[in-house]
C-alpha cells in the first residue's frame, strides 16, 4: 500500500537524466506521468493528464525555455512546479525566482533532495491562501506571502530547535500579533499548528526510513522526551509512534 502517491510530469531534454529522475520518482512511490522535452509537449501532456506537480529543466528543446514554462504555470496557478537545473548563474537564478517556483534543485542531486523538495512543494501549495479574491497578480504584488515563505523555510530547516512565535516574527520584522494573524490567513492554521504538523511529518519519515529509536526521533524533531512526543504524535495521527512504524513497514513490504 503506497501512501500519498502523486502524478509528476518530468520536463527534461536529456533522456538519460529523465530516466534517472523517473526511476527515482517510482522508488519514492510516485507516478511519472510522462517524459517530455519541450514546453509545447509539456502543455499538451498537462491538458491530457493533469499532474500534481511538474519538474522543469530550465534548458529545454524549442524556442520556449523552462523559465517560459514556469511563467505559464504561474499565470494558471493550478499546478506547483520545481526547477531541476545545472544553471546556477545569478541571472538565470533571478529569472527563475521571479516565476515563483515551489522549489529549485541543482544538478546533480540525491534522491533524498528530490523527496524533500516534492513534499515541501506539495504541502506548501496545498496550504496557500485560497479564496475568491486570490489571483497570481495579487500574490506577486503583496509582500506578505514572501515573508511567510521565508518563515516556512526557516521552520523546515530548524525543526529540531525550539521555535517560538516571537522568534519567527522577528525573522520578518513583524509584531507577534500581526505575524500570527498574517500566517493564519495564508496557511489557514496558526504557526504553532504548522510547526507541529511539520514535526509530525518529519517524524513519520524518520520512523519509516531510518532505524532511529523513538527517543532519537523525538530529539531529532525538537522534543525533550519520548513520552511527550508520543502523546503529540498519537493526538495528530491516532497511532503511537511504535504502531505507526510497525504498520508502515508492514505495508512497505506487503504492498496491496
C-alpha positions as CSV (number, residue, x, y, z in Angstrom):
1,X,0.0,0.0,0.0
2,X,1.6,3.3,-1.1
3,X,0.5,6.5,0.7
4,X,0.4,9.9,-0.9
5,X,1.2,8.7,-4.4
6,X,1.3,11.7,-6.8
7,X,1.4,12.1,-10.6
8,X,4.5,14.1,-11.5
9,X,5.4,15.4,-15.0
10,X,9.1,15.3,-16.0
11,X,10.1,18.1,-18.4
12,X,13.7,17.3,-19.3
13,X,15.5,17.3,-22.7
14,X,18.3,14.8,-21.7
15,X,16.8,11.3,-21.9
16,X,19.2,9.6,-19.6
17,X,18.7,12.2,-16.9
18,X,15.0,12.0,-17.4
19,X,15.0,8.2,-17.0
20,X,17.1,8.5,-13.8
21,X,14.5,11.0,-12.4
22,X,11.7,8.7,-13.4
23,X,13.3,5.8,-11.6
24,X,13.8,7.9,-8.5
25,X,10.2,9.0,-8.5
26,X,9.0,5.5,-8.8
27,X,11.3,4.4,-6.0
28,X,9.8,7.2,-3.9
29,X,6.3,5.8,-4.7
30,X,5.1,8.4,-7.2
31,X,3.7,8.1,-10.7
32,X,5.7,9.6,-13.5
33,X,3.0,10.9,-16.0
34,X,5.3,11.2,-19.0
35,X,8.7,12.5,-20.0
36,X,8.7,15.5,-22.4
37,X,11.5,17.6,-23.8
38,X,9.7,20.8,-24.8
39,X,7.3,23.3,-23.4
40,X,4.6,22.7,-26.1
41,X,4.7,18.9,-25.5
42,X,4.6,19.6,-21.7
43,X,1.5,21.8,-22.1
44,X,-0.2,19.0,-24.2
45,X,0.7,16.4,-21.6
46,X,-0.9,18.6,-18.8
47,X,-4.0,19.0,-20.9
48,X,-4.3,15.3,-21.5
49,X,-3.5,14.2,-17.9
50,X,-3.0,16.9,-15.3
51,X,-0.3,16.1,-12.9
52,X,0.0,17.0,-9.2
53,X,3.5,18.5,-9.8
54,X,5.8,19.4,-12.6
55,X,9.6,19.0,-12.6
56,X,11.2,21.5,-15.1
57,X,14.6,21.6,-16.6
58,X,15.4,25.2,-17.4
59,X,17.1,24.3,-20.7
60,X,14.6,22.7,-23.0
61,X,14.3,21.9,-26.7
62,X,12.4,24.5,-28.8
63,X,12.1,28.3,-28.6
64,X,10.5,28.3,-25.2
65,X,12.7,27.7,-22.1
66,X,11.9,26.1,-18.8
67,X,11.5,29.6,-17.3
68,X,8.9,30.4,-20.0
69,X,7.1,27.3,-19.0
70,X,7.3,28.4,-15.3
71,X,5.7,31.8,-16.3
72,X,2.8,29.9,-17.9
73,X,2.3,27.7,-14.9
74,X,2.4,30.7,-12.6
75,X,-0.3,32.5,-14.6
76,X,-2.5,29.5,-14.5
77,X,-1.8,28.8,-10.8
78,X,-3.2,25.3,-10.7
79,X,0.0,23.1,-10.5
80,X,3.1,23.6,-8.4
81,X,6.5,23.2,-10.2
82,X,10.1,22.7,-9.2
83,X,13.1,23.6,-11.3
84,X,15.8,21.0,-11.8
85,X,18.9,22.6,-13.4
86,X,22.6,22.8,-13.6
87,X,22.4,26.5,-14.4
88,X,23.2,28.5,-11.2
89,X,24.4,31.8,-12.6
90,X,22.9,34.9,-10.9
91,X,20.9,35.9,-14.0
92,X,19.3,32.5,-14.5
93,X,18.5,32.1,-10.9
94,X,16.9,35.6,-10.7
95,X,14.7,34.9,-13.7
96,X,13.7,31.5,-12.3
97,X,13.0,33.0,-8.9
98,X,10.6,35.6,-10.4
99,X,8.3,32.8,-11.6
100,X,7.7,31.7,-8.0
101,X,8.7,28.1,-8.3
102,X,7.8,25.7,-5.4
103,X,11.5,24.6,-5.4
104,X,14.9,24.8,-7.1
105,X,17.2,21.8,-7.2
106,X,20.7,22.0,-8.6
107,X,22.0,19.0,-10.6
108,X,23.4,16.6,-9.7
109,X,21.2,15.9,-6.8
110,X,20.4,13.0,-4.5
111,X,17.1,11.1,-4.3
112,X,16.5,12.5,-0.8
113,X,16.8,16.0,-2.1
114,X,14.1,15.3,-4.6
115,X,11.9,13.7,-2.0
116,X,12.1,16.6,0.4
117,X,11.6,19.2,-2.4
118,X,8.5,17.4,-3.6
119,X,7.0,17.0,-0.1
120,X,7.5,20.7,0.7
121,X,6.3,21.9,-2.6
122,X,3.0,19.9,-2.4
123,X,2.5,20.8,1.2
124,X,3.0,24.5,0.7
125,X,0.9,24.6,-2.4
126,X,-1.9,22.9,-0.6
127,X,-1.9,25.5,2.1
128,X,-1.6,28.6,0.0
129,X,-4.3,31.2,0.5
130,X,-7.4,30.1,-1.3
131,X,-10.4,32.4,-1.6
132,X,-12.3,34.2,-4.3
133,X,-10.1,37.3,-4.2
134,X,-6.9,35.3,-4.8
135,X,-5.0,35.8,-8.0
136,X,-1.4,35.3,-9.1
137,X,-1.1,39.1,-9.7
138,X,-2.2,40.0,-6.2
139,X,0.0,37.3,-4.8
140,X,3.0,38.8,-6.6
141,X,2.3,42.3,-5.5
142,X,1.9,41.5,-1.9
143,X,5.0,41.0,0.3
144,X,3.0,39.1,2.9
145,X,3.3,35.6,1.2
146,X,7.1,36.1,0.6
147,X,7.7,36.9,4.3
148,X,5.6,33.9,5.3
149,X,7.5,31.7,2.9
150,X,10.7,32.9,4.5
151,X,9.4,31.8,7.9
152,X,8.2,28.5,6.4
153,X,11.7,27.8,5.0
154,X,13.2,28.6,8.4
155,X,10.8,26.2,10.2
156,X,11.7,23.4,7.8
157,X,15.4,24.0,8.3
158,X,15.1,24.1,12.1
159,X,12.6,21.5,13.1
160,X,15.0,20.2,15.8
161,X,15.0,23.6,17.5
162,X,12.7,25.4,19.9
163,X,10.6,27.6,17.7
164,X,8.8,30.4,19.4
165,X,6.3,32.7,17.7
166,X,8.2,35.7,18.8
167,X,11.4,34.5,17.2
168,X,9.6,33.7,14.0
169,X,8.0,37.1,13.9
170,X,11.5,38.7,14.4
171,X,12.8,37.0,11.3
172,X,10.4,39.0,9.1
173,X,10.4,42.1,11.4
174,X,6.7,41.8,12.3
175,X,4.9,42.2,15.7
176,X,4.0,38.8,17.2
177,X,0.3,39.6,16.8
178,X,0.5,40.7,13.2
179,X,2.7,37.9,12.3
180,X,0.4,35.2,13.8
181,X,-2.6,36.8,12.1
182,X,-0.8,37.0,8.7
183,X,0.5,33.5,9.0
184,X,-3.0,32.1,9.7
185,X,-4.5,34.0,6.8
186,X,-2.1,32.4,4.3
187,X,-1.9,28.9,5.7
188,X,-5.3,28.5,7.4
189,X,-3.6,27.4,10.6
190,X,-1.6,29.0,13.4
191,X,2.2,29.0,13.4
192,X,2.2,26.6,16.3
193,X,-0.2,24.2,14.5
194,X,2.0,24.4,11.4
195,X,5.2,23.6,13.4
196,X,3.6,20.6,15.0
197,X,2.4,19.4,11.6
198,X,5.9,19.7,10.1
199,X,7.4,17.9,13.1
200,X,4.9,15.0,12.8
201,X,5.5,14.7,9.0
202,X,9.3,14.6,9.5
203,X,8.9,12.1,12.3
204,X,6.9,9.8,10.0
205,X,9.8,9.8,7.6
206,X,12.3,9.1,10.3
207,X,10.1,6.3,11.7
208,X,9.8,4.5,8.3
209,X,13.1,5.3,6.6
210,X,15.6,5.1,9.5
211,X,16.5,2.8,12.4
212,X,16.5,5.6,14.9
213,X,14.9,4.8,18.3
214,X,11.6,6.5,19.2
215,X,13.6,8.7,21.6
216,X,16.1,9.6,18.9
217,X,13.3,10.5,16.6
218,X,11.7,12.7,19.3
219,X,15.0,14.5,19.9
220,X,15.7,14.9,16.2
221,X,12.5,17.0,15.8
222,X,12.9,19.1,18.9
223,X,11.0,17.2,21.6
224,X,12.6,17.0,25.1
225,X,11.4,13.5,25.8
226,X,9.8,10.4,24.3
227,X,6.7,10.5,26.4
228,X,5.6,14.0,25.2
229,X,6.5,13.2,21.6
230,X,4.3,10.0,21.7
231,X,1.4,11.9,23.2
232,X,1.6,14.6,20.4
233,X,2.1,12.0,17.7
234,X,-0.9,9.9,18.8
235,X,-3.1,13.1,19.1
236,X,-2.3,14.0,15.5
237,X,-2.2,10.6,13.8
238,X,-4.4,8.4,16.0
239,X,-1.5,6.0,16.4
240,X,1.5,5.6,18.7
241,X,4.9,6.1,17.0
242,X,5.7,2.4,17.6
243,X,2.5,1.2,16.0
244,X,2.9,3.7,13.1
245,X,6.4,2.3,12.4
246,X,5.2,-1.3,12.6
247,X,2.2,-0.8,10.2
248,X,4.2,1.4,7.8
249,X,7.0,-1.1,7.5
250,X,4.5,-3.9,7.0
251,X,2.7,-2.0,4.2
252,X,6.0,-1.2,2.6
253,X,7.0,-4.9,2.4
254,X,3.5,-6.2,1.7
255,X,2.0,-3.7,-0.9
256,X,-1.5,-4.2,-2.0
